[in-house]
Amino acid sequence: MRTLRRKRGPVKTAAPGSWVRRWAVGVSMALLVPIGTAVGGGVAPASAAFNPAAFDFWVDSPEMGPIKSRVLRAADGNTRRVVYVLDGQRAPETLNGWEIETDIPNALAAANINVVMPVGGMSSFYADWNAPSQFFGIPAGGPGGSGSGAADAFSGGPGKSYRYTWESFLTNHLRNALAQRLGFNPNRNGVFGLSMGGSAALTLAAYHPDQFSFAGAFSGYLNISAPGMREAIRIAMLDAGGYNVDSMAPPWGPQWLRMDPFVFAPNLVGNNTRLWIAAASGLPTDTDGPNIGTVNGMALEALALANTRAFEVRMATLGARNVHYSFPPFGIHSWRNWNDEALRMIPDMSNNIG
């Protein structure tokens, strides 16, 4: 189902101290409500919204094998302006969630931007993992289940029979293939994503400034070393495909800290990367129904907002002048929220890539 668009009122900033209260509420609710939807993306729709204008672009990864991306060419045919669009935690192996749930790829192409949509990477955070996902030293094997829940912890699947190496893939193998086969500019690209993908977008920009001059994070987890965050991510990754956060990065070590936007914020300031950072209030709109999905979305967005406000303070202490913040007064952890935010972001991104 494609998301609906609705006009919003003026953006209001939170009252002093209110984001701290949201932090406490968000952590509590995210850990206590039934995990019907994991961090980033919600329940997968029954069928994908295939875009016939886009095409499959396969690139081999030495560690992960053939990886599919979906590419949509810019309306004016240029090869200079490129954006990578990252999915949420439940990223399926069929299509990127932005193509499934929104019309944003078409909006980007209409803005004369080439769209690259990597497919897959459930629970990966688009990182280079320490090891294949496993529990108690037992290698995963056998058929997968529903694609969600602890029942899949010992099943086979992406990132279990092999080690996820998404950062290397996006910044090396895919980047070079797009340049060689399609003539896409490998420098001054944009990257943005939601939730898991929002955190990853900042990571990619922080460590690959020649490739990314713009990064956007919607409802991202931008302070993952804060109290309670690793366990919240643990629960979400277990629910989204049965993945083990300890296989991604050992607790509190250099690899984990390297993934934390709060920690690597000086890189983003030093690189002068243009950033678009957004999180909504967690208050539902009049189109969010009274159901457990809405309750879960409220809790997750409150947690994202607390993380984002902490990141905002961190950037301010560094004297950052390269960030636009967006804090809509209504919106939960949902595709409707991210669709609307992307529409607000496109003009700014358009001015800072290529």
C-alpha positions in Angstrom: 0.0 0.0 0.0 1.4 3.4 -1.0 1.5 6.0 1.7 -0.9 8.9 1.7 0.3 12.5 1.8 -1.2 15.1 4.1 -0.4 18.7 4.8 1.1 19.4 8.2 0.9 22.5 10.4 3.8 24.6 11.4 6.7 22.6 13.0 6.9 23.2 16.7 10.0 22.6 18.7 9.7 20.6 22.0 9.6 22.4 25.3 12.8 22.3 27.3 13.3 18.9 28.9 10.5 17.3 27.1 12.8 15.2 24.9 14.3 13.7 28.1 10.9 12.6 29.2 10.3 11.1 25.8 13.6 9.3 26.1 12.4 7.6 29.3 8.9 6.8 27.9 10.3 5.7 24.6 12.8 3.2 26.1 10.2 1.8 28.4 7.5 1.4 25.8 9.9 0.0 23.1 11.0 -2.7 25.5 7.5 -3.4 27.0 5.0 -3.3 24.1 4.5 -6.4 22.1 7.1 -6.3 19.3 4.7 -6.5 16.4 6.8 -4.2 14.3 10.6 -4.0 14.6 12.7 -0.9 14.4 12.3 0.6 10.9 9.6 -0.3 8.5 6.7 -1.9 10.4 4.9 -5.0 9.2 5.8 -5.9 5.6 2.9 -5.5 3.1 1.3 -8.4 1.4 2.6 -7.4 -2.0 5.2 -5.2 -3.4 4.5 -2.0 -5.4 6.8 -2.8 -8.3 7.9 0.3 -10.3 8.2 -0.6 -14.0 10.4 2.4 -14.7 13.1 1.1 -12.4 15.4 -1.8 -13.4 17.4 -4.5 -11.5 21.1 -3.9 -11.2 23.1 -6.9 -10.0 26.6 -6.6 -8.5 28.7 -9.3 -7.0 30.0 -9.0 -3.5 33.0 -11.2 -2.7 31.5 -12.0 0.7 27.7 -11.8 0.2 27.4 -13.0 -3.4 25.1 -11.4 -6.0 23.3 -8.4 -4.6 20.4 -6.7 -6.3 19.8 -2.9 -6.4 16.9 -1.2 -8.1 17.9 1.8 -10.3 15.6 4.6 -11.5 17.2 7.1 -13.9 16.9 10.9 -13.6 14.2 12.4 -15.7 16.7 14.6 -17.6 19.1 11.7 -18.3 22.0 13.2 -16.3 24.5 10.8 -14.7 26.0 13.4 -12.3 23.3 13.5 -9.5 23.0 10.2 -7.6 21.3 9.2 -4.3 21.4 5.9 -2.4 18.1 5.2 -0.7 18.4 2.9 2.4 15.7 0.7 3.8 14.5 0.0 7.4 15.2 -3.0 9.6 12.8 -5.4 7.9 14.4 -4.8 4.5 13.1 -7.7 2.3 14.9 -9.5 -0.4 12.4 -8.5 -3.1 12.3 -4.7 -3.4 13.5 -1.8 -1.3 10.8 -0.5 1.1 10.8 2.9 -0.5 9.6 1.4 -3.7 7.1 -0.9 -1.9 5.6 1.7 0.3 6.1 5.2 -1.3 6.3 7.2 -4.5 9.5 8.9 -3.4 11.7 7.2 -6.0 9.6 8.8 -8.7 9.7 12.1 -6.9 13.5 11.9 -6.9 13.7 11.0 -10.5 11.4 13.9 -11.4 13.9 16.2 -9.5 16.6 15.0 -11.9 18.2 12.7 -9.4 19.3 9.1 -10.2 18.0 6.7 -7.6 19.9 3.7 -6.3 17.9 1.4 -4.0 19.9 -1.5 -2.5 17.7 -4.5 -1.8 18.0 -6.7 1.3 20.1 -6.4 4.4 17.5 -7.2 7.0 18.8 -6.0 10.4 22.2 -5.3 8.9 22.5 -1.6 9.7 24.3 -1.6 6.4 27.5 -2.4 8.3 30.4 -4.7 7.9 29.7 -7.3 10.6 32.1 -8.9 12.9 30.8 -12.4 12.0 27.8 -14.2 10.5 24.8 -14.0 12.8 24.7 -16.9 15.2 23.8 -17.7 18.8 25.8 -19.7 21.3 28.3 -20.5 18.6 25.8 -22.6 16.7 25.9 -21.9 13.0 22.5 -21.0 11.4 21.0 -23.6 9.0 17.8 -24.9 7.7 14.9 -23.1 6.1 13.7 -19.7 7.4 10.4 -19.2 9.0 8.2 -16.1 8.8 11.2 -13.7 8.4 10.3 -12.2 11.8 10.8 -13.4 15.3 13.1 -15.5 17.5 11.9 -18.6 15.7 14.3 -17.6 12.9 17.3 -17.2 15.2 18.8 -20.5 14.1 17.4 -20.6 10.5 19.5 -19.9 7.5 19.4 -16.7 5.5 21.2 -13.5 4.5 23.9 -12.6 7.0 23.8 -16.0 8.6 25.5 -18.3 6.2 27.9 -15.5 5.4 29.1 -12.3 7.0 27.3 -9.1 6.2 29.7 -6.6 4.5 27.2 -3.9 3.4 29.4 -0.9 4.0 32.2 -2.3 1.8 29.6 -3.2 -0.8 28.0 0.2 -1.0 31.2 2.2 -0.9 33.3 0.0 -3.2 31.6 -2.7 -5.3 28.3 -1.1 -6.0 29.8 2.4 -6.3 32.4 1.2 -8.9 29.9 -0.8 -10.8 27.5 2.1 -11.1 30.4 4.3 -12.4 31.7 1.7 -14.9 28.4 0.3 -16.2 26.1 3.3 -16.0 28.5 6.2 -16.0 27.2 7.4 -12.6 29.2 10.0 -10.8 31.0 8.2 -7.9 31.5 11.4 -5.9 29.3 14.0 -4.1 26.4 11.5 -4.0 23.5 11.7 -1.5 22.4 9.0 0.9 19.4 8.8 3.2 17.3 6.3 5.0 14.8 5.6 7.8 15.4 4.2 11.2 18.2 1.6 10.7 18.9 3.2 7.3 19.0 6.7 8.7 21.8 5.7 11.2 23.6 3.9 8.4 23.4 7.0 6.1 25.3 9.1 8.6 27.9 6.3 9.1 28.5 6.1 5.4 28.9 9.9 5.1 31.1 10.1 8.1 33.7 7.7 6.8 33.3 8.1 3.0 33.2 11.9 2.5 34.4 11.8 -1.1 31.4 9.6 -2.0 28.7 11.4 0.0 28.3 15.1 0.3 24.7 14.8 1.7 23.1 12.5 4.2 19.6 12.3 5.6 18.4 10.4 8.7 14.7 10.0 9.4 13.8 8.5 12.8 17.3 7.3 13.2 19.0 5.8 16.2 21.7 8.4 16.6 23.0 7.7 20.1 23.2 3.9 20.2 25.7 3.9 23.1 23.2 5.5 25.4 21.8 3.5 28.3 19.4 0.8 27.2 19.9 1.3 23.4 22.0 -1.8 22.7 19.3 -4.0 24.4 16.6 -2.2 22.6 18.4 -2.9 19.3 19.0 -6.5 20.4 15.3 -7.1 20.8 14.4 -5.4 17.5 17.0 -7.4 15.6 15.9 -10.7 17.2 12.3 -9.8 16.1 13.4 -8.8 12.6 14.7 -12.1 11.3 16.3 -13.5 14.4 19.7 -11.7 14.2 22.2 -11.3 17.0 23.5 -7.8 17.7 26.7 -9.3 19.2 27.6 -10.8 15.8 27.3 -7.3 14.3 29.7 -5.7 16.8 31.0 -6.7 20.2 29.5 -4.6 23.0 31.1 -1.2 23.6 34.2 -2.0 21.5 35.7 0.1 18.8 33.5 -1.4 16.1 30.3 -0.5 18.0 31.5 3.0 18.8 32.4 3.5 15.1 28.7 2.9 14.3 27.4 5.5 16.8 26.6 8.9 15.2 26.9 10.6 18.6 30.5 9.4 18.7 31.5 10.1 15.1 29.7 13.5 15.0 33.1 15.3 14.7 33.7 13.6 11.3 30.4 15.0 10.0 31.3 18.5 11.1 34.9 18.2 9.8 33.7 16.9 6.5 31.1 19.7 6.3 28.6 17.1 5.0 25.2 18.6 4.5 22.8 16.8 6.8 19.0 16.5 7.1 18.1 15.1 10.5 14.4 14.4 11.3 12.3 12.7 13.9 8.6 13.3 14.6 6.9 13.7 18.0 5.5 10.2 18.3 2.0 11.6 18.4 -0.3 9.9 15.9 -2.0 11.7 13.0 -5.7 11.5 12.3 -4.8 8.7 9.7 -3.1 6.4 12.3 -5.7 3.9 13.5 -6.2 2.8 17.1 -4.3 -0.4 17.0 -1.1 -2.1 18.4 0.8 -1.0 15.3 0.2 2.7 16.2 1.1 2.1 19.8 4.3 0.5 18.8 5.0 3.2 16.2 4.5 5.9 18.9 7.0 4.2 21.2 9.6 3.7 18.6 9.4 7.2 17.3 9.6 8.6 20.8 12.9 6.6 21.2 14.1 7.9 17.9 13.2 11.5 18.9 15.2 11.2 22.1 18.2 9.9 20.2 17.9 12.7 17.6 17.6 15.4 20.2 20.7 14.1 21.9 22.5 14.1 18.6 21.3 17.7 18.0 22.9 18.8 21.3 26.1 16.9 20.5 26.4 18.7 17.1 25.7 22.1 18.7 28.6 21.6 21.1 30.8 21.0 18.1 29.6 24.2 16.5 27.9 22.5 13.6 26.5 24.7 10.9 25.9 22.0 8.3 22.6 20.5 9.6 18.9 21.1 9.0 16.7 19.7 11.7 13.0 18.7 11.2 10.8 17.9 14.2 7.2 17.6 12.9 4.6 18.0 15.7 2.8 14.8 14.6 4.1 11.5 13.2 4.9 8.0 14.4 7.5 5.4 13.2 5.7 4.8 9.9 6.1 5.1 6.1 3.6 8.0 6.0 5.9 10.0 8.2 9.0 9.2 6.2 7.3 9.8 2.9 6.3 13.3 4.0 9.8 14.0 5.4 11.5 12.9 2.1 9.3 15.3 0.1 10.5 18.1 2.4 14.1 17.1 2.1 14.4 16.7 -1.7 15.0 20.4 -2.6 17.8 20.7 0.0 19.4 17.5 -1.1 19.1 18.5 -4.8 21.2 21.6 -4.0 24.0 19.7 -2.3 24.9 16.8 -4.6 26.5 16.3 -8.0 
